Amino acid sequence: MHIALVAHDSKKADLADWAYYNREKLAPHRLSGTGTTGGLIAETVGLEVHRYNSGPLGGDMQIGGAISEGTLDMLVFF
């Protein structure tokens, strides 16, 4: 599955904690995230994360495009 991980600024740490707790379940999947969140997850969890642009620079729209194109299977949003 292709899973995107996105969080508001005030929830980034919570998402990183959640991803770390679920790292074994996330590991077999293709992960993506907006720029800052994706970097935080990669650093905290140690998994490879494709990084779209930062949210203010269009990353949210890129993820929305992946949803509409059917290339994203799941979105986790905190």
C-alpha positions in Angstrom: 0.0 0.0 0.0 1.0 3.6 -0.5 0.3 5.5 2.7 0.6 9.3 3.2 1.3 10.7 6.6 0.3 14.3 7.2 -0.1 16.4 10.4 -0.9 20.0 11.5 2.1 21.7 13.1 0.7 21.1 16.6 0.2 17.4 15.9 3.5 16.5 14.2 5.0 15.0 17.4 1.8 13.0 18.0 2.0 11.6 14.5 5.7 10.8 14.9 4.9 8.9 18.1 2.1 7.0 16.4 4.3 6.1 13.5 7.1 4.9 15.8 4.7 2.8 17.8 3.4 1.3 14.4 6.7 1.2 12.6 6.6 -2.6 12.1 3.2 -2.4 10.5 4.3 0.6 8.4 7.6 -0.8 7.3 6.4 -3.0 4.4 4.4 -0.1 2.8 5.4 2.8 0.6 5.3 5.9 2.8 4.9 9.6 1.7 4.4 12.8 3.6 4.5 16.5 3.2 8.0 18.0 3.5 8.4 18.7 7.1 6.2 15.8 8.4 7.9 13.3 6.1 11.3 14.4 7.2 10.3 14.1 10.9 8.8 10.6 10.4 11.9 9.4 8.5 14.2 10.7 11.2 12.1 9.6 14.2 11.0 6.2 12.9 13.9 5.3 10.6 11.7 4.4 7.6 12.1 5.7 4.1 9.5 8.4 3.4 8.9 10.1 0.0 8.6 13.8 0.7 6.3 16.0 -1.3 6.6 19.7 -1.0 6.0 21.3 2.3 2.3 22.0 2.9 2.4 25.7 2.3 4.3 25.1 -0.9 1.7 22.8 -2.3 2.4 19.4 -0.6 -1.2 19.0 0.5 -2.3 19.6 -3.1 0.2 17.0 -4.3 -1.2 14.5 -1.9 -4.7 15.4 -3.0 -3.6 14.8 -6.6 -2.3 11.4 -5.7 -5.6 10.6 -4.1 -7.6 11.7 -7.1 -5.2 9.8 -9.5 -5.6 6.6 -7.4 -1.9 6.3 -6.6 -2.5 6.7 -2.8 -4.2 4.0 -0.9 -4.5 5.5 2.6 -4.1 8.9 4.3 -3.3 9.2 8.0 -4.0 12.8 9.1 -3.4 14.1 12.6 
